[in-house]
Amino acid sequence: MPGHFEPLPDGGAAVALDEVEISIIRSLAVQLLELIGPGPAEDAPDDPLAELFAEGPSEPPSDPVLRRLFPDAYGGPDVEASSPEQAEEQRAYSSEFRRFTENDLRAGKRENALVVIRCLDALTTAGDGGAVLKLSVPESGSWLRTLNDLRLAIGARLDVVDEEDTDLLYRLPDEDPRKPMVMAYLWLGGLQETLVETLMS
C-alpha cells in the first residue's frame, strides 16, 4: 500500500502516507483553495436566491494556473479559427458559457479540496507520523478531482503542455530550482493513476 492506493471492500480506496506526504498534500490543497478564492456565499450571504442566479466572470482569468483550471469552453489559444469572424464567435460563446458556469465550477473545486483537507485532518497518525488514509467512494471522487486540479496547477507553473514536456521533467538535474515542484507533480500523478485504477477495479 505505501505510495499507492488500494481498494477497500466497500468500494473506497486506501493509501499509506507518511507525515511529510500528509503535510505536502494538505499544503497544496490549501494553496488551491486560496488560488480559487472565496465563494459567492462568502461575498454576499444576504440573499441565497440571488446567489443561485449570480453571474460569473465573462473573461478568462489572468493567472495561467486559473486559465488551466477554468479553460475556455470554445476555441481558446490552442484552437485555430478558420476566420476572424469564427474567432470572434468562439470568444462570444466562451464568454457566455463562462458567465453561467464558472461560479459553479469554482464551488465544486473548493468543495473537493475541502474534502481532501478534512480527510487529512481526521487522520490518526502512528508513532512515526504516518497513517493509513481510508476513503469512502464519494471521498475518493473528491480526491481524484483535487489530485487532477493540483497536477493541472503545478503543470501550468512548469509549462507542461504535452507528454514530451513531462518526459523532459524526468531529466532535470537535481540542482534545478524546479526540481521539488517536479517531484510533487510526478508523485501526485502516481497517486492519481493508482486511485483511478483502484476505483475502476
C-alpha positions in Angstrom: 0.0 0.0 0.0 2.8 2.5 0.6 2.7 5.2 -2.1 -0.3 3.9 -4.0 -4.0 3.5 -3.5 -5.6 0.1 -3.0 -9.3 -0.9 -3.0 -11.4 -1.3 0.1 -14.2 -3.8 0.5 -16.8 -1.1 0.4 -15.6 0.2 -2.9 -13.5 3.0 -1.5 -9.7 3.3 -1.5 -6.9 3.4 1.0 -3.3 4.6 0.9 -0.5 4.8 3.5 1.0 8.2 3.8 3.9 9.4 5.9 4.0 12.7 7.8 5.7 14.6 5.0 3.3 13.4 2.4 0.3 14.3 4.5 1.8 17.8 5.0 2.5 18.3 1.3 -0.9 17.3 0.1 -2.6 19.4 2.8 -0.5 22.4 2.0 -1.1 22.1 -1.8 -4.9 21.7 -1.2 -4.9 24.9 1.0 -3.0 26.8 -1.7 -5.5 25.6 -4.3 -8.3 26.9 -2.1 -6.6 30.3 -1.8 -6.0 30.4 -5.6 -9.6 29.6 -6.4 -10.8 32.3 -4.0 -13.8 32.7 -1.8 -17.2 31.6 -2.9 -20.3 33.7 -3.6 -21.7 32.8 -0.2 -18.7 34.4 1.5 -19.0 37.5 -0.7 -22.8 38.1 -0.5 -24.5 35.9 2.2 -27.7 38.1 2.3 -29.8 36.5 -0.5 -29.4 32.8 -1.3 -31.8 33.1 -4.2 -29.7 35.9 -5.8 -26.6 33.8 -5.3 -28.3 30.9 -7.2 -28.7 33.2 -10.2 -25.5 35.2 -9.8 -23.5 35.5 -13.0 -19.8 34.7 -13.0 -16.9 36.4 -14.9 -17.1 36.6 -18.7 -13.3 36.9 -19.3 -10.7 34.2 -18.8 -8.6 34.5 -15.6 -5.3 36.4 -16.0 -3.4 33.8 -13.9 -2.1 31.0 -16.1 -2.9 28.4 -13.4 -6.6 29.5 -13.2 -6.7 29.6 -17.0 -5.7 25.9 -17.0 -8.3 25.1 -14.3 -11.0 27.1 -16.0 -10.3 27.0 -19.7 -12.4 28.4 -22.5 -15.2 26.1 -23.5 -15.0 27.1 -27.1 -11.9 27.8 -29.1 -9.1 29.1 -26.8 -5.5 29.9 -27.6 -4.7 26.3 -28.7 -7.5 26.2 -31.3 -7.1 27.9 -34.6 -10.2 29.6 -36.0 -10.7 29.5 -39.8 -11.5 33.2 -39.9 -11.6 36.3 -37.7 -15.3 36.1 -37.6 -15.2 32.5 -36.3 -12.6 33.5 -33.7 -14.9 36.3 -32.5 -17.9 33.9 -32.4 -15.8 31.4 -30.3 -14.9 34.2 -27.9 -18.5 35.2 -27.5 -19.7 31.6 -26.9 -16.9 31.1 -24.4 -17.7 34.3 -22.6 -21.4 33.4 -22.3 -20.6 29.9 -21.1 -18.1 31.1 -18.5 -20.6 33.6 -17.1 -23.1 30.9 -16.2 -20.7 28.0 -15.3 -17.5 29.3 -13.7 -19.0 30.1 -10.2 -20.4 26.5 -10.0 -17.1 25.1 -11.2 -15.2 27.1 -8.6 -17.6 26.0 -5.9 -17.1 22.3 -6.9 -13.3 22.6 -6.9 -13.4 24.3 -3.5 -15.7 21.6 -2.0 -13.4 18.8 -3.4 -10.3 20.5 -1.9 -12.1 20.9 1.4 -12.9 17.2 1.5 -9.2 16.4 1.0 -8.2 18.7 3.8 -10.9 17.3 6.2 -9.8 13.7 5.4 -6.2 14.5 6.2 -7.1 16.5 9.4 -9.2 13.5 10.6 -6.2 11.1 10.3 -4.8 9.5 13.4 -1.1 9.2 12.9 1.1 6.5 14.3 4.3 6.9 16.3 6.3 7.5 13.1 3.9 10.3 12.0 2.4 8.2 9.2 -1.2 7.0 8.8 -3.4 4.9 6.5 -5.9 7.1 4.7 -9.2 5.3 4.1 -11.7 7.0 1.7 -15.3 6.3 1.0 -16.5 6.2 -2.6 -17.7 9.9 -2.6 -14.5 11.0 -0.8 -12.4 9.1 -3.4 -14.2 11.0 -6.2 -13.3 14.3 -4.5 -9.7 13.2 -4.0 -9.4 12.2 -7.7 -10.7 15.6 -8.8 -8.5 17.5 -6.5 -5.4 15.5 -7.4 -6.2 16.3 -11.0 -6.6 20.0 -10.2 -3.3 20.0 -8.3 -1.5 18.4 -11.2 -3.0 20.9 -13.7 -1.9 23.8 -11.4 1.6 22.6 -11.0 1.8 21.6 -14.6 0.8 25.2 -15.6 3.6 26.6 -13.4 6.1 24.2 -15.0 4.8 25.0 -18.5 3.8 21.3 -19.1 1.6 21.2 -22.2 2.1 17.6 -23.5 3.7 14.3 -22.9 7.0 15.5 -24.3 7.2 18.2 -21.7 6.6 15.6 -19.0 9.4 13.4 -20.3 11.8 16.4 -20.0 10.9 16.8 -16.3 12.4 13.4 -15.6 15.8 14.6 -16.9 16.0 17.8 -14.8 19.3 18.0 -12.8 18.9 17.9 -9.1 20.2 21.5 -8.7 17.4 22.8 -10.9 15.2 25.1 -8.7 12.1 23.5 -10.3 13.0 20.0 -9.1 10.9 20.0 -5.9 7.8 21.1 -7.8 8.6 18.4 -10.5 8.9 15.7 -7.9 5.5 16.8 -6.4 4.0 16.8 -9.9 5.2 13.3 -10.7 4.3 11.9 -7.3 0.7 13.3 -7.5 0.4 11.8 -10.9 1.3 8.3 -9.5 -1.3 8.8 -6.7 -3.9 9.9 -9.2 -3.2 6.9 -11.5 -3.4 4.3 -8.8 -6.6 5.9 -7.5 -8.2 5.7 -10.9 -7.1 2.0 -11.2 -8.5 1.3 -7.7 -11.9 2.9 -8.4 -12.2 1.0 -11.8 -11.2 -2.4 -10.3 
